[in-house]
Amino acid sequence: MSEPMTNDLHGENLEEEGVVLAVEPAAADAPASARVRLLAGEHCEGCPASAMCRPETGDRRIMEVADPLGVAVGDRVRVTVPGGAVLRASFLVYGLPLLLLLLGVWLGTRIWAPEVALRDLWSFLLGAGMAGAAVPLVKRTVERTETAGGPMLAARITARVTEALEAAE
């Protein structure tokens, strides 16, 4: 069901089929979006896009996606996520805070002399503070990207599927 599709411009796209649960119409500051129920399969455990899906019950997952087609509740749709978007989002959410944590700990070991009491604790706290400072940075980056017209993860509905998807009912 979810065969990766190659796209020469952006690398591999991840595709899933699902059923539209809710639709959010376009507003002045936000494009139309939809909440789609996807069927989670064996491939989900190793899928880099699984961080964008929220588990619902059993083998079903929920994903918020852009809706350029104007779908309706109950429509069966194909959702596509560019592989590069998953990597960028993963780096912002996990990689950047980790790098800042490590940088802060390293800086702390350079700032405080080895004989300073609790040097390791102060170094860790500096690193944790720097990692915490990444949260508003990530939030601002996501907001700027979405304001510019492109959702951060760029997951979007690319087609209505005509055949029934029995497992998602």
Number of C-alpha atoms within 10 A of each C-alpha: 10 16 10 15 14 13 11 7 6 11 12 15 19 20 21 18 22 29 26 22 16 16 20 16 13 14 8 5 9 16 17 16 22 24 19 27 26 25 24 23 12 8 11 16 10 8 11 13 21 16 13 18 17 14 17 14 9 8 14 17 21 21 22 20 22 25 23 15 14 14 21 16 13 14 16 23 26 19 26 22 22 22 23 15 18 23 13 13 18 17 14 19 14 12 14 16 22 19 16 20 24 18 19 22 23 16 15 20 16 12 12 15 10 11 7 9 10 11 18 16 12 18 23 21 16 21 24 20 15 20 21 15 14 21 15 10 13 16 13 12 14 18 15 14 15 17 14 12 13 16 19 18 23 19 26 23 27 16 16 16 14 9 8 12 15 7 11 16 10
